[in-house]
Amino acid sequence: MQDSNGLTDRAELGPAESPTPDKTSGSREKGLNRVLEILDFLHVTQRAIGIGDLAKGVNAPRSTTYTLVRSLVDAGLLEMEGDGNRVYFGKKLYLYGMDYVRGNDLLRRGRQEVDNLSRETGETSELCMLQSGRYTIVHSSPGTRPFRISSATGLQIPLPWTASGRLLLAGLERAAIQDMVSADDLLLPDGRRLQFDDFIADIATARTTGYCITSGLVDAYTKCLAAPVFAAAGKVEATMCLVVPIDTSAEKTDELLTLLRHRAARLSIGGVSS
């Protein structure tokens, strides 16, 4: 006899029989994948969302989504908000995140360097890394200009739109880069389309020069200065960036770039001392 979940009643099994381990393992893996999809969707959405919309967003049955959300709420990983029909990240995930910061030397030091750089220059400063094949701002500190430059911790942007993306991909084979960059990623916000070969050439140039400057890619008003942060064996682990007005003079840009490269080198494994 089977229950509503399709599991066989153990009373009907013979002495040597047992539920198939592969099926049990597959069910658990599917459930884990659903949980990860829920967390990723909430991360991308950046707001509390109703269970029905969440189910549509992850393309899962509402009943399945409700069951998983209830378990995650009980575990403190998610919390119900407002009228109790919307769900978002819970305090426990925040605490886990703080544990990660405390345990990750690069991120801990990088946050401090970014904050100091922003205070010193008055410009928006960022620490960026690759996360699941996407450019991700892991820490951002706003500048002191009267207008705000769009930048937020956790924001993910297509790699070809960024100066950092060109440095983070330096050293990878063309095929590996092609796997990480979709046709949509090459379409800029203003409707222009980058050619993949041009993007590959930009990556090669960034690797040779040891920095990258892009202008007017994410928006028409800013340019981005990026310098690599190296891990062992010369691998680019992260980047430090400054986002400045596009009309910043060449002299000021060179001054900021020199400072930025020094701070990024200080973060790198075996970097310069302060």
LOROTI-501883 format. One record per residue (C-alpha): residue in one letter; x, y, z. Coordinates in steps of 0.1 Angstrom, whole numbers, plus 5000, padded with zeros to 4 digits. Example, Ala and Ser with C-alpha at 12.3 -4.5 7.8 and 13.67 -1.06 7.14 Angstrom:
<pts>
A512349555078/S513749895071/
</pts>
This chain:
<pts>
M500050005000/Q501250364992/D500550685011/S499951014995/N503651074990/G504050754971/L506050574999/T505450205004/D503950095037/R506749905055/A504249645068/E503949505033/L507649465028/G509349125031/P512149075056/A514949165031/E513149455015/S513549825023/P512750155006/T515050214977/P517950434989/D518250614956/K514650724956/T515050864992/S518251034982/G516751184951/S513751314971/R516051484996/E518151634968/K515051774951/G513851924983/L517252084990/N517252224955/R513852374961/V515052544993/L518052684974/E515752814947/I513552984973/L516553154989/D518053264956/F514653404944/L514253604976/H517853734972/V517153844936/T513753994945/Q515154184975/R511754214993/A509154015012/I506853814988/G503653624991/I503753244990/G501753224957/D504153464939/L507153274954/A505752944941/K505453094906/G508853244909/V510552904916/N508052714893/A506952484922/P503552374934/R502052604960/S501552324985/T505252224982/T506352584985/Y504152635016/T505552325033/L509152425026/V508552785037/R506852665069/S509952445077/L512352735070/V510252965092/D510252715120/A514052695116/G514453075118/L515853095083/L512853285070/E510253505087/M506653605079/E506153975075/G503154215074/D499854035075/G501653695077/N501153615041/R504553745029/V507953585036/Y511553705037/F514953625052/G515053555089/K517453675116/K519353345117/L520553395081/Y521853735092/L523753575121/Y525153315097/G526253595074/M528053765102/D529753445111/Y530953425075/V532353775077/R534253695109/G535653375095/N536753525061/D539953725064/L539753875030/L536153995034/R536754125069/R539854325059/G538254425025/R535254585042/Q537554805063/E539654895032/V536554985012/D535155205040/N538455385045/L538855445008/S535355595005/R535955825035/E539355925021/T538255994985/G534556084989/E533755844962/T531555524962/S533855224969/E533054854965/L534554514971/C533454274944/M533653894939/L532353614917/Q529353434931/S527853144911/G529253294880/R527853644886/Y529553964895/T528454044930/I529054344952/V529954194986/H530454535003/S529754884993/S530455225010/P528655534996/G530555844988/T529956195001/R528656344968/P525256514969/F523856264944/R523855894951/I525555654927/S523655324925/S525555064945/A524354814970/T525854514989/G524454194974/L523754344940/Q524454114911/I525254264877/P526154094844/L529954054841/P530254244808/W528654554823/T531554604848/A535254684850/S535554424878/G534054154856/R536954194831/L539454144859/L537653864877/L537653664845/A541253724837/G543153404833/L540153194824/E539853014791/R537553154764/A535252854767/A534852894805/I534053264800/Q531553174773/D529752934797/M529353224823/V528153494799/S524853474782/A523653664751/D521453874774/D524453964795/L526054134765/L523054364761/L523754694780/P521054884798/D520955154771/G520354894743/R523854864730/R525154514724/L528754424732/Q530454184709/F531853884727/D535153904710/D535554264721/F534754154757/I537453884755/A539854144742/D538954374772/I539654094796/A543154034780/T543954404783/A542854424819/R545054124827/T548054294811/T547554634826/G546554514860/Y543554744862/C540354824843/I538355144836/T534955144820/S532755434812/G528955464806/L528255084807/V525755054836/D524555414831/A525555714811/Y526755914841/T529455704858/K532655534851/C534255254872/L537855204882/A538754854893/A541954694906/P542454314913/V542854154947/F545053844943/A544853514962/A547653264961/A549253174928/G548253504912/K544453424910/V542153724911/E540053654941/A538253994943/T538354354931/M538254684947/C536354954928/L535655324927/V532455444910/V532955804900/P531156064877/I531956014841/D533256364837/T535956314863/S539156454849/A541956244836/E544356374862/K541856304890/T541155954876/D544855874875/E545255984911/L542355774922/L543555474903/T546955484919/L545455494953/L542955214944/R545754984931/H547755034962/R544854944985/A543954644964/A547554524965/R547554565003/L544554325004/S546254064982/I548053764995/G551653885001/G550554234994/V552254565003/S552454665038/S550654975052/
</pts>
